[in-house]
């Protein structure tokens, strides 16, 4: 069996297991849409591939996903290198997102924290800060949800411990949530 066949079979198995999260994926999309409809914004954060997913999601919301509509407010907290390096240098890497949530987040906004383990220190701290400020929380993680699961209004914990398979499901979930957000805009 080739590597390609093995990886596609793994992907298919994780996709099948992820279907159990369908109602939570929809709940996350509706939670985000409700925030946007009421004049609030989305803040999105993660590290590495999850940082790229944060940027991808923000781009779909600011630009468009499938249909023409007005731009909607979304910020990837992963893109401002001056903020990331200044805050990381002055306060530590674990605060690079929480400081931004402190300064930019408002009650009614939604923070989407992406961490394949569910335990990334800087994402957990951002969620804790967001909760203190009255933001709603959507977490996107791997199996079990880690620390983020208990802190979230909606936890999307992909039933896998393989980072690549988790990230593949995260991008699918992001696209579904974007479609739900656009549906009535």
C-alpha positions in Angstrom: 0.0 0.0 0.0 1.4 3.4 -0.9 1.8 6.3 1.4 -0.8 8.2 -0.5 -3.3 5.4 -0.1 -2.6 5.1 3.7 -2.9 8.9 4.2 -6.2 9.1 2.2 -7.6 6.1 4.2 -6.6 7.9 7.5 -8.2 11.1 6.3 -11.4 9.3 5.3 -11.6 7.6 8.8 -11.1 10.9 10.6 -13.7 12.6 8.4 -16.1 9.8 9.2 -15.5 10.2 12.9 -15.7 14.0 12.6 -19.3 13.8 11.3 -20.3 13.3 14.9 -19.4 17.0 15.5 -21.9 18.2 12.9 -24.3 19.9 15.3 -21.4 21.6 17.1 -19.9 22.8 13.8 -23.3 24.3 13.0 -23.6 25.8 16.5 -20.2 27.5 16.0 -21.2 28.9 12.6 -24.4 30.3 14.1 -22.6 31.7 17.1 -20.1 33.5 14.9 -22.9 34.7 12.5 -24.9 36.1 15.5 -21.9 38.1 16.6 -21.4 39.5 13.1 -25.1 40.3 12.6 -25.1 42.2 15.9 -22.1 44.4 14.9 -19.4 42.5 16.7 -16.2 40.9 15.3 -14.3 37.7 15.2 -10.8 37.4 16.7 -8.9 34.3 15.6 -5.6 32.9 16.8 -3.4 29.8 16.7 0.3 28.8 16.1 2.0 27.4 13.1 -0.5 25.7 10.8 -3.2 27.0 13.0 -1.9 30.5 12.6 -2.3 30.0 8.8 -5.8 28.7 9.4 -6.5 31.8 11.5 -5.4 34.0 8.6 -7.3 31.9 6.0 -10.6 32.3 8.1 -10.2 36.0 8.5 -9.6 36.4 4.8 -12.8 34.5 4.0 -14.8 36.8 6.4 -13.2 40.1 5.3 -13.3 39.2 1.6 -15.9 36.6 0.8 -16.3 32.9 0.9 -18.8 31.9 -1.7 -21.2 34.8 -2.2 -20.9 38.6 -2.8 -21.8 40.5 0.4 -20.4 43.3 2.5 -17.1 42.8 4.2 -17.4 41.5 7.8 -15.1 42.2 10.7 -12.5 39.5 11.5 -8.9 39.7 12.7 -6.2 37.1 12.7 -4.2 37.9 15.8 -1.2 36.1 14.1 -0.3 38.7 11.5 1.1 41.9 13.2 4.8 41.1 13.6 5.5 44.3 15.5 2.8 43.5 18.1 3.8 39.8 18.2 7.5 40.5 18.7 7.1 43.5 21.1 4.6 41.7 23.3 6.6 38.4 23.1 9.8 40.3 24.0 8.3 42.4 26.8 5.8 40.0 28.4 6.6 36.5 27.0 5.3 34.3 24.1 2.3 33.1 26.2 0.8 36.6 26.1 1.1 37.4 22.4 -2.7 36.8 21.8 -4.1 37.7 25.3 -2.7 41.2 25.1 -4.4 41.7 21.7 -7.6 40.3 23.1 -7.3 42.7 26.0 -6.9 45.7 23.7 -9.2 44.7 20.8 -11.8 42.4 22.2 -15.2 43.6 23.4 -18.2 41.8 25.0 -20.2 40.2 22.2 -17.2 39.5 20.0 -16.2 35.9 19.4 -12.7 34.5 19.9 -11.8 31.4 17.8 -8.8 29.6 19.4 -7.2 27.0 17.2 -4.8 24.5 18.8 -4.4 20.9 17.7 -3.5 19.9 21.2 -6.0 22.2 22.9 -3.2 23.2 25.3 -1.2 25.9 23.5 -0.3 28.3 26.4 -0.8 31.5 24.4 -4.2 30.3 23.0 -5.4 29.2 26.4 -4.4 32.6 27.9 -6.2 34.4 25.1 -9.3 32.4 25.8 -9.1 33.2 29.5 -8.7 36.9 28.8 -11.6 36.7 26.3 -13.9 35.1 28.9 -13.1 37.8 31.4 -14.0 40.4 28.9 -17.3 38.8 27.9 -16.4 37.3 24.5 -17.9 34.0 23.4 -15.4 31.2 22.7 -15.1 28.7 19.9 -12.2 26.3 20.2 -10.9 24.0 17.4 -8.7 21.2 18.7 -7.8 17.6 18.4 -9.1 14.6 20.4 -10.3 15.5 23.9 -10.0 19.2 23.4 -7.3 19.8 26.0 -7.6 22.8 28.3 -9.5 24.8 25.7 -12.6 22.4 25.7 -13.7 23.4 29.2 -13.2 27.1 28.5 -15.2 27.2 25.3 -18.9 27.9 24.5 -18.4 25.5 21.5 -15.6 23.0 21.4 -14.8 21.4 18.0 -12.4 18.6 19.0 -11.5 16.5 16.0 -11.4 12.8 17.1 -7.7 12.3 16.1 -4.3 12.7 17.7 -2.5 13.2 14.3 -1.8 16.8 13.7 -2.1 16.7 9.9 -5.5 14.9 10.1 -6.7 17.4 12.7 -5.7 20.4 10.5 -7.4 18.9 7.5 -10.7 18.7 9.5 -10.1 22.2 10.9 -10.0 23.7 7.4 -13.2 21.8 6.5 -14.9 23.2 9.6 -13.7 26.7 8.8 -15.2 26.5 5.4 -18.5 25.2 6.7 -18.7 28.0 9.4 -17.9 30.6 6.7 -20.7 29.3 4.6 -23.1 29.5 7.6 -22.0 33.0 8.4 -22.6 34.1 4.8 -25.9 32.3 4.4 -28.1 35.2 5.4 -25.8 38.2 4.9 
